[in-house]
Amino acid sequence: MLNKRERNLLITTIVFLIITLDQISKICVRNNFESYIEYSIIGDVFILIKVENTGAFLGMGSQLPETLRILLLIFLPIIVLIGITAYTYIDKALDKMSIIGFSLIIGGGISNIFDRIVYGSVTDFFYLDFWGIFQTGIFNIADLSVTTGMILILISSFKKNS
């Protein structure tokens, strides 16, 4: 069990690390790659494709009217992130895996919201294609962080219930 200081340091470090890694990667991609051109990283499996996403996951919501898009993709996520952040810092019953999971979600969420506010879109660039059997949408480090965080929280909750 982590004491309060260790817990707060862990949360803050993970959030800061994710925001930093995500923003640096997006700056590099924005400044060095053309949109919609595929750059092979590992054969045809791991590909870089720069896309400016004005919507949410896989571009959902990009066709919404501007006011509704701002409400659903900026204000609502900010409110949710404030709640998750408070919960993560305050709930002493959270295990280490859940703390890490929530911290990954907070860092990724803040970084993507920052992009929406500052740039009006989120820069996505990673694409995985496992020989046509499994393909991902185009994503970024913040998306990967949020997804990993959710998986860790699920694993932790299953471990508690077993």
MOCOR-V817460 format. One record per pair of residues at least 6 apart in sequence whose C-alpha atoms are under 7 Angstrom apart, sorted by sequence separation. I is the first residue (numbers start at 1). GAP is how many residues later the second one is. D is the distance in Angstrom with one decimal. If there is no record, write none. Layout:
BEGIN
i	gap	d
I	GAP	D
I	GAP	D
END
This chain:
BEGIN
i	gap	d
40	6	6.5
41	6	5.3
53	6	5.9
55	6	4.8
115	6	6.0
116	6	5.8
129	6	4.4
40	7	4.7
41	7	6.7
55	7	3.9
115	7	5.3
128	7	5.6
129	7	6.7
39	8	5.7
40	8	6.4
54	8	5.2
61	8	6.7
128	8	5.4
38	9	6.4
39	9	5.0
127	9	6.0
38	10	5.8
39	10	6.5
112	10	6.1
127	10	6.3
38	11	4.9
88	11	6.3
127	11	4.8
37	12	5.8
126	12	5.3
127	12	6.6
36	13	5.6
125	13	5.7
126	13	5.1
35	14	6.8
36	14	5.7
88	14	6.6
124	14	5.8
125	14	5.7
126	14	5.9
35	15	4.7
36	15	6.2
124	15	4.7
125	15	5.8
34	16	6.6
35	16	5.7
124	16	4.9
33	17	6.7
56	17	6.9
29	21	6.9
85	21	6.7
81	25	6.2
112	30	6.5
111	31	6.5
109	33	6.8
108	34	3.9
108	35	6.2
108	37	5.5
109	37	7.0
108	38	5.5
74	39	6.2
105	40	6.2
104	41	5.2
105	41	4.2
104	42	5.7
105	44	5.4
104	45	5.1
101	47	7.0
102	47	5.9
101	48	3.7
100	49	7.0
101	49	6.2
101	51	5.2
101	52	5.5
98	54	6.4
97	55	6.2
98	55	5.0
97	56	6.9
98	58	6.2
97	59	6.2
54	66	6.7
54	67	4.4
53	68	5.2
54	68	6.4
52	69	5.7
53	69	5.0
52	70	5.6
53	70	6.2
52	71	4.7
53	71	6.7
51	72	5.8
52	72	6.3
50	73	6.8
51	73	5.3
50	74	5.9
51	74	6.1
50	75	4.4
49	76	4.7
48	77	5.2
49	77	6.3
48	78	5.0
49	78	6.9
47	79	6.1
48	79	6.1
58	79	6.0
47	80	5.1
8	81	6.5
46	81	6.0
47	81	6.3
46	82	4.9
45	83	5.5
46	83	6.7
45	84	4.7
44	85	6.9
45	85	5.5
18	86	7.0
45	86	7.0
11	88	6.9
15	88	5.6
19	88	5.4
23	88	6.9
11	89	6.9
14	89	6.0
15	89	6.3
18	89	5.3
19	89	6.5
22	89	6.9
14	90	6.6
18	90	6.3
15	91	6.3
16	91	6.7
11	92	5.4
15	92	4.1
19	92	5.2
26	97	6.2
22	119	5.2
22	120	5.8
18	124	6.9
END
